Amino acid sequence: MTYPTSFPMTFTIPVSYKARQLAQTVYQKAGNIKQVYLNVLASYATNYYLSCLGFTTDLENSPSQDPVQQILSNTGALIVNHNQILECRPVLPDSDTCHIPLELHQERHGYVAVALNQELTEATILGFYPQVSQENMPVSQLENLDALIEHLYIPAVVSAVQPQTSTDDTVVRLSHWLENTIEMGWEIIDSLLPPSPQFAFRSRTTEAPTVECGKTINLKGLEETIALIVGIHPLKASEIEINVEVVPANGYAALPDNVTVEILDETGKVVMEAITQTTHKLALDFSVNPSEQFTIKIACGDAEVTEVFVV
């Protein structure tokens, strides 16, 4: 099969013994239907790829692993980011189309095309369709894997913070900060320049992050204005240090009491928490992996502000 020249990247994995065993089990339970075997291999390969990128997947409980679902709807569905369904479709050698049954054209967060070689020993992630309009989609219309990653980021972050009440739905991309692209409302903090008034009471005793930005936070019912400062410091290829500080802003000498700062992981679980008590600064440091997401929630009483970040 000749892949479209517009795709700068694909991802190929060997079909392991574990993948073949998994496909064989579902295949036999579904009545020895060959398409079921291919669907499972496609979902397994996509699961492997997304897991390598740090996305949360649930192959075991996905519809593609259910023999009954396979018989009823011919599906290679994979659960991603806890509640999104990504349809994984096998593409056979020498085929220039990707077959997607009509019954799968709804309630899917995208469609991934996975090329399988003749011997079923290799699987190549070719790209994806955000939406489909016919059963046999041309492979030439696939979007590349960079677009797939971008497509999956925002829903993952937004779904993680749905239980909270957020006053700001903007997702802050910290990787853009390293390229000097800063979202509106944030200000780069340069240690070589005099601090802005809202950051005047801030002091750092540890090594400064590579990039550091701040913004003022106004909590309803709270007289004092505070500032949130976030720093990003790549340590190595697989680890990035995040520095979070909450400091008084606009000339206030100290933080108000009983302001809670929480760090939440991608599932919405609180992993770090601190409360101000007669202090000039509150600081939290932690490490994340590339492509990981987290949320900072600042609250006082019934008022809260949530900021969502993607590394």
C-alpha positions as CSV (number, residue, x, y, z in Angstrom):
1,M,0.0,0.0,0.0
2,T,1.2,3.5,-0.8
3,Y,0.6,6.0,2.0
4,P,-0.5,9.6,1.1
5,T,2.6,11.8,0.6
6,S,0.9,14.5,2.6
7,F,1.5,12.6,5.9
8,P,4.9,13.4,7.4
9,M,4.6,10.7,10.0
10,T,3.1,7.3,10.7
11,F,3.5,5.0,13.6
12,T,4.3,1.3,13.1
13,I,4.3,-1.4,15.7
14,P,4.8,-5.2,15.5
15,V,1.7,-7.2,16.2
16,S,2.9,-9.0,19.3
17,Y,1.9,-12.4,20.6
18,K,-0.2,-10.7,23.3
19,A,-2.1,-8.7,20.6
20,R,-2.7,-11.9,18.5
21,Q,-3.9,-13.8,21.6
22,L,-6.3,-11.0,22.5
23,A,-7.7,-10.9,18.9
24,Q,-8.0,-14.6,18.8
25,T,-10.0,-14.7,22.1
26,V,-12.6,-12.1,20.9
27,Y,-12.6,-13.6,17.4
28,Q,-13.6,-17.1,18.8
29,K,-16.2,-15.7,21.1
30,A,-17.8,-13.7,18.3
31,G,-18.2,-16.8,16.1
32,N,-14.9,-16.8,14.1
33,I,-15.7,-13.6,12.1
34,K,-12.5,-12.4,10.4
35,Q,-13.5,-8.8,10.6
36,V,-13.6,-9.0,14.4
37,Y,-10.0,-10.2,14.5
38,L,-8.9,-7.2,12.4
39,N,-10.9,-4.8,14.5
40,V,-9.2,-6.0,17.7
41,L,-5.7,-5.6,16.1
42,A,-6.6,-2.0,15.0
43,S,-7.8,-1.0,18.4
44,Y,-4.8,-2.7,20.1
45,A,-2.4,-0.8,17.9
46,T,-4.1,2.5,18.5
47,N,-4.2,1.9,22.2
48,Y,-0.5,1.2,22.2
49,Y,0.2,4.4,20.3
50,L,-1.9,6.7,22.5
51,S,-0.6,5.1,25.7
52,C,3.0,5.9,24.6
53,L,1.9,9.5,24.2
54,G,0.5,9.6,27.8
55,F,-3.2,9.5,27.0
56,T,-5.5,7.6,29.3
57,T,-7.0,4.6,27.5
58,D,-9.2,1.7,28.6
59,L,-8.8,-1.1,26.0
60,E,-10.1,-3.8,28.4
61,N,-13.5,-2.2,28.7
62,S,-13.8,-0.8,25.2
63,P,-16.6,-2.0,22.8
64,S,-14.0,-3.6,20.5
65,Q,-13.2,-6.2,23.2
66,D,-16.9,-7.2,23.6
67,P,-17.8,-10.0,21.2
68,V,-21.5,-9.1,21.4
69,Q,-20.8,-5.5,20.4
70,Q,-18.5,-6.7,17.6
71,I,-21.3,-8.8,16.2
72,L,-23.9,-6.1,16.5
73,S,-21.9,-3.2,15.1
74,N,-18.6,-4.3,13.6
75,T,-16.6,-2.0,15.8
76,G,-13.0,-1.3,16.7
77,A,-14.0,1.3,19.4
78,L,-11.4,2.4,22.0
79,I,-12.2,4.4,25.1
80,V,-9.9,7.4,25.4
81,N,-9.7,10.1,28.1
82,H,-12.3,8.2,30.2
83,N,-15.4,9.0,28.2
84,Q,-14.4,9.6,24.5
85,I,-15.0,6.8,22.0
86,L,-12.4,6.6,19.2
87,E,-13.2,4.2,16.3
88,C,-10.2,2.2,15.1
89,R,-10.6,0.8,11.6
90,P,-8.3,-1.7,9.9
91,V,-7.1,-0.9,6.4
92,L,-6.0,-4.0,4.3
93,P,-3.0,-4.1,2.0
94,D,-3.4,-2.3,-1.4
95,S,-6.7,-0.7,-0.3
96,D,-7.1,3.0,-0.9
97,T,-10.2,3.4,1.3
98,C,-11.0,2.9,4.9
99,H,-14.4,1.1,5.5
100,I,-16.5,2.6,8.3
101,P,-20.0,1.1,8.7
102,L,-22.9,3.5,8.7
103,E,-23.9,2.5,12.2
104,L,-20.6,3.9,13.5
105,H,-21.0,7.4,12.0
106,Q,-22.5,8.7,15.2
107,E,-21.2,9.0,18.8
108,R,-17.6,8.8,17.9
109,H,-14.8,11.2,18.7
110,G,-12.9,10.4,15.5
111,Y,-11.9,7.6,13.3
112,V,-8.3,6.2,13.2
113,A,-7.1,4.2,10.2
114,V,-4.7,1.4,10.9
115,A,-3.0,-0.4,8.0
116,L,-2.3,-4.1,8.5
117,N,0.2,-5.9,6.4
118,Q,-0.7,-9.2,4.5
119,E,0.8,-11.4,7.2
120,L,-0.9,-9.4,10.1
121,T,2.5,-9.0,11.7
122,E,2.6,-5.2,11.6
123,A,0.2,-2.4,12.2
124,T,0.7,1.2,11.0
125,I,-1.3,4.1,12.4
126,L,-1.9,6.2,9.2
127,G,-4.0,9.1,10.5
128,F,-7.6,9.9,11.4
129,Y,-10.9,11.4,10.3
130,P,-12.5,13.9,12.7
131,Q,-15.8,13.1,11.0
132,V,-17.0,10.8,8.2
133,S,-19.6,11.2,5.4
134,Q,-19.5,7.8,3.7
135,E,-18.8,4.1,4.4
136,N,-15.6,4.0,2.3
137,M,-13.5,7.0,3.1
138,P,-10.5,7.7,0.9
139,V,-7.2,7.1,2.7
140,S,-6.0,10.3,0.9
141,Q,-8.4,12.3,3.0
142,L,-6.9,11.2,6.4
143,E,-5.5,13.9,8.6
144,N,-2.1,13.3,10.0
145,L,-1.2,12.1,13.5
146,D,-0.3,15.6,14.8
147,A,-3.9,16.6,14.1
148,L,-5.1,13.5,16.0
149,I,-3.1,14.4,19.1
150,E,-4.4,18.0,18.9
151,H,-7.9,16.7,18.5
152,L,-7.7,14.6,21.6
153,Y,-6.1,17.2,23.9
154,I,-8.8,19.7,24.6
155,P,-11.7,17.2,25.2
156,A,-9.5,15.4,27.7
157,V,-8.8,18.5,29.7
158,V,-12.3,19.9,29.6
159,S,-13.9,16.6,30.7
160,A,-11.5,16.5,33.7
161,V,-12.8,19.7,35.1
162,Q,-16.5,19.4,34.4
163,P,-17.3,18.7,38.1
164,Q,-15.9,22.0,39.1
165,T,-17.2,25.5,38.4
166,S,-14.7,27.3,36.2
167,T,-14.6,30.9,35.4
168,D,-12.1,30.4,32.6
169,D,-12.5,27.7,30.0
170,T,-9.2,28.5,28.2
171,V,-6.7,25.7,28.1
172,V,-3.2,27.0,28.7
173,R,-0.5,25.2,26.6
174,L,2.7,25.4,28.5
175,S,4.7,24.1,25.5
176,H,3.8,27.3,23.7
177,W,5.4,29.3,26.5
178,L,8.8,27.8,25.6
179,E,8.2,29.2,22.1
180,N,7.4,32.7,23.5
181,T,3.7,32.3,22.7
182,I,1.7,33.5,25.7
183,E,-2.1,33.4,26.1
184,M,-4.0,36.6,26.6
185,G,-4.2,37.6,30.3
186,W,-0.8,36.1,31.2
187,E,2.4,38.1,31.6
188,I,6.0,36.8,31.2
189,I,8.0,37.4,34.3
190,D,11.6,38.2,33.5
191,S,13.9,38.1,36.4
192,L,16.2,40.6,34.6
193,L,13.6,43.3,34.7
194,P,11.9,45.1,37.6
195,P,8.8,43.3,38.7
196,S,5.4,44.5,37.6
197,P,3.3,46.0,40.5
198,Q,1.2,42.8,40.9
199,F,4.3,40.7,41.4
200,A,6.2,43.1,43.6
201,F,6.0,41.1,46.8
202,R,7.3,37.9,45.1
203,S,10.8,36.5,45.9
204,R,12.4,33.3,44.8
205,T,15.1,31.4,46.7
206,T,15.4,28.4,44.3
207,E,16.6,28.2,40.7
208,A,14.2,30.1,38.4
209,P,12.2,28.1,35.8
210,T,13.0,28.3,32.1
211,V,9.8,30.3,31.5
212,E,7.6,31.9,34.1
213,C,4.2,33.7,33.6
214,G,1.7,35.2,35.9
215,K,-1.8,36.6,35.9
216,T,-4.0,38.4,38.5
217,I,-6.9,36.5,40.1
218,N,-10.0,38.1,41.4
219,L,-12.2,36.0,43.6
220,K,-15.8,37.2,44.1
221,G,-16.3,38.6,47.6
222,L,-12.6,38.8,48.3
223,E,-11.3,42.4,48.7
224,E,-7.6,41.6,48.0
225,T,-6.3,40.7,44.6
226,I,-3.9,37.8,44.3
227,A,-1.6,36.6,41.5
228,L,-1.0,33.1,40.1
229,I,2.5,32.4,38.8
230,V,3.3,29.3,36.9
231,G,6.8,28.3,35.9
232,I,7.9,25.5,33.5
233,H,11.4,24.0,33.7
234,P,12.3,21.0,31.5
235,L,14.5,18.7,33.4
236,K,15.0,16.0,30.8
237,A,13.1,14.5,27.8
238,S,10.6,12.6,30.1
239,E,10.2,15.0,33.0
240,I,9.2,18.7,33.3
241,E,9.1,20.6,36.6
242,I,6.2,22.8,37.3
243,N,6.4,25.6,39.9
244,V,3.1,27.2,41.1
245,E,3.0,30.2,43.3
246,V,0.2,32.4,44.7
247,V,1.3,35.8,45.9
248,P,-0.4,39.1,46.9
249,A,-0.9,41.5,44.0
250,N,-1.5,45.3,43.4
251,G,0.4,46.4,46.5
252,Y,-1.1,44.1,49.1
253,A,1.4,43.1,51.8
254,A,0.1,39.5,52.4
255,L,-2.2,36.9,51.1
256,P,-5.7,36.8,52.5
257,D,-6.3,33.9,54.9
258,N,-8.2,30.7,54.0
259,V,-7.4,30.7,50.2
260,T,-7.2,27.1,49.0
261,V,-4.9,26.1,46.2
262,E,-5.4,22.7,44.7
263,I,-3.6,20.8,41.9
264,L,-5.8,18.3,40.1
265,D,-4.7,15.5,37.8
266,E,-6.4,14.7,34.4
267,T,-9.2,12.8,36.2
268,G,-10.1,15.7,38.4
269,K,-8.5,14.1,41.5
270,V,-6.8,16.5,44.0
271,V,-3.1,15.5,44.2
272,M,-1.8,18.5,46.1
273,E,-3.4,21.1,48.3
274,A,-2.4,24.1,50.5
275,I,-4.3,26.8,52.4
276,T,-3.0,30.3,53.1
277,Q,-2.6,31.4,56.8
278,T,-0.9,34.8,57.3
279,T,1.7,34.3,54.6
280,H,3.3,36.3,51.8
281,K,3.5,33.4,49.4
282,L,2.1,29.9,48.8
283,A,4.3,27.6,46.6
284,L,3.7,24.1,45.2
285,D,6.3,22.3,43.0
286,F,5.7,19.0,41.1
287,S,6.8,17.1,38.0
288,V,4.8,16.1,35.0
289,N,5.4,14.2,31.8
290,P,5.2,15.6,28.2
291,S,1.6,15.7,27.0
292,E,0.3,15.5,30.6
293,Q,-2.5,17.8,31.8
294,F,-3.3,19.3,35.1
295,T,-5.6,21.8,36.7
296,I,-5.0,24.6,39.3
297,K,-8.0,25.6,41.4
298,I,-8.0,28.6,43.6
299,A,-10.9,29.0,46.0
300,C,-12.1,31.0,49.0
301,G,-15.5,30.2,50.5
302,D,-17.9,29.6,47.6
303,A,-15.8,31.5,45.0
304,E,-13.3,29.7,42.9
305,V,-11.2,30.1,39.7
306,T,-9.9,27.2,37.7
307,E,-7.0,27.2,35.2
308,V,-6.4,24.2,33.0
309,F,-3.0,23.4,31.6
310,V,-1.5,21.1,29.0
311,V,2.2,20.5,28.9
